Amino acid sequence: MYKHNAKQLLLPHEFFMPFEGQLNPENRWCKLAGMIPWETAEERYIESLGNPNAGQKAYSARMALGTLIIQNKKNLSDRETVAEITENPYLQYFIGLPAFVQEPPFDASLLVHFRKRLGKDIITSSMSCCFWKKNRIPKVTMTLLGREPPRVVKTLALRSQRTNGI
């Protein structure tokens, strides 16, 4: 089962932090959240689910894809990724949580399912914009340009292939 979230992007000032602070909109994770085509990723993610009304409730496309982006940008294991997200409000904002939570948002074993559900095509086309240097073609994916994806995106796509048994 999947519940469509029409509002994929909270603004940094809308993210609730229990200690009365606010996120800095100039933080790299806040900026990156605004560059990723979350809506496009969600549309493709819903297609990959088959019947979105059947089965257990699925995590959002933003949570799944955002977690994989964090993992690859920081070069972390599945467990380390969940620990980093649990400790960092900017990473929680990046994956689409509306407020800071002190408990892990999901178990590390779910990253295998995230890679499998998203698949190589969604990962490659959605994530390639994240690995461009500052001021170089933001929001445009390498796939659309017909260029070779960066090495990090290739690595994640290969990891996804292994998870899918391809």
C-alpha positions in Angstrom: 0.0 0.0 0.0 1.3 3.4 -0.9 -0.1 6.8 0.2 0.7 9.5 -2.3 2.2 12.6 -0.9 1.6 15.6 -3.1 3.8 17.9 -1.1 7.2 16.2 -1.3 9.2 19.2 -0.2 8.8 21.0 3.1 10.6 24.3 3.4 13.4 24.3 6.0 11.4 26.6 8.3 8.5 24.2 8.2 10.6 21.3 9.7 9.8 21.0 13.4 12.7 20.8 15.8 11.9 20.1 19.4 14.6 22.4 20.8 13.1 25.5 19.2 15.8 25.8 16.6 15.4 26.1 12.8 17.2 24.5 10.0 19.6 26.7 8.0 18.2 26.9 4.4 21.8 27.3 3.2 22.9 23.9 4.5 24.0 21.5 1.7 21.3 19.0 2.5 18.5 21.7 2.4 19.9 22.9 -0.9 20.2 19.4 -2.4 16.6 18.6 -1.3 15.5 21.4 -3.5 17.5 20.2 -6.5 16.2 16.6 -6.7 13.1 15.8 -8.8 11.2 14.1 -6.0 7.9 14.1 -7.9 9.4 12.4 -10.9 11.0 9.8 -8.7 7.7 9.2 -6.9 5.8 8.7 -10.1 8.3 6.1 -11.3 8.4 4.5 -7.8 4.6 4.1 -7.8 4.8 2.5 -11.2 7.3 0.0 -9.8 5.0 -1.0 -7.0 2.3 -2.4 -9.2 -0.9 -2.0 -7.3 -0.3 0.8 -4.8 -3.3 -0.2 -2.7 -2.1 -3.8 -2.1 0.3 -5.1 0.5 2.0 -3.4 3.4 2.4 0.4 3.6 5.5 1.4 1.6 7.9 4.1 2.7 7.8 7.2 0.6 9.9 7.5 -2.6 11.7 10.5 -1.0 12.6 8.5 2.1 13.9 5.6 0.0 15.8 7.6 -2.6 17.0 10.2 -0.1 18.4 7.5 2.1 20.3 6.0 -0.8 21.7 9.4 -1.8 22.9 10.0 1.8 24.5 6.5 1.9 26.4 7.1 -1.3 27.4 10.7 -0.7 28.8 9.7 2.7 30.1 6.3 1.6 28.3 4.5 4.5 27.1 1.0 5.3 23.4 0.4 5.7 23.6 0.5 9.5 25.9 3.6 9.5 23.4 5.3 7.2 20.5 4.8 9.6 22.6 5.9 12.5 23.6 9.1 10.7 20.0 9.9 9.8 18.9 9.2 13.4 21.5 11.7 14.7 21.2 14.5 12.2 18.1 16.7 11.7 19.3 17.9 8.3 19.4 14.3 7.0 15.9 13.7 8.5 14.7 16.8 6.7 16.4 15.6 3.5 14.5 12.2 3.5 11.2 14.0 4.0 10.5 13.7 7.7 8.3 16.6 9.0 10.1 16.8 12.3 13.2 15.6 14.2 12.7 12.2 15.7 15.2 10.5 18.1 14.4 6.9 17.1 15.6 5.4 13.8 13.0 6.1 11.1 13.4 2.5 9.8 15.6 -0.6 10.2 18.9 -0.8 8.3 17.6 -4.0 6.5 15.1 -1.9 4.6 17.9 -0.3 2.5 18.1 -3.6 0.5 14.3 -3.2 -0.2 14.8 0.5 -1.1 17.5 -0.5 -3.7 15.3 -3.3 -5.0 12.1 -1.2 -5.3 13.7 1.8 -6.9 15.8 -0.2 -9.4 18.7 0.9 -11.6 16.7 3.2 -13.8 15.0 5.3 -11.1 18.2 5.5 -9.1 20.4 6.6 -12.0 18.0 9.1 -13.5 17.1 10.7 -10.1 20.4 10.7 -8.5 22.8 11.9 -11.2 21.9 15.6 -10.5 23.3 15.2 -6.9 26.9 14.5 -8.0 27.5 17.6 -10.2 29.8 20.2 -8.9 28.3 23.5 -7.7 27.0 25.7 -10.5 27.2 22.9 -13.1 23.9 22.0 -14.7 21.7 21.5 -11.5 18.4 19.8 -11.8 19.3 18.2 -15.1 20.1 14.5 -15.1 22.9 13.0 -17.0 20.6 10.5 -18.6 18.6 13.3 -20.2 21.7 14.8 -21.5 22.9 11.5 -23.0 26.1 11.5 -21.0 27.7 8.8 -18.9 26.5 9.0 -15.3 29.2 9.8 -12.7 31.0 6.9 -11.1 29.1 7.1 -7.8 25.8 6.8 -9.6 27.1 3.8 -11.5 28.2 2.2 -8.3 24.8 2.6 -6.7 23.1 1.3 -9.9 25.4 -1.8 -9.8 24.5 -2.3 -6.1 20.8 -2.1 -7.1 21.3 -4.7 -9.9 22.9 -7.1 -7.5 20.0 -6.6 -5.0 17.5 -7.3 -7.9 19.4 -10.4 -9.0 20.2 -9.0 -12.4 
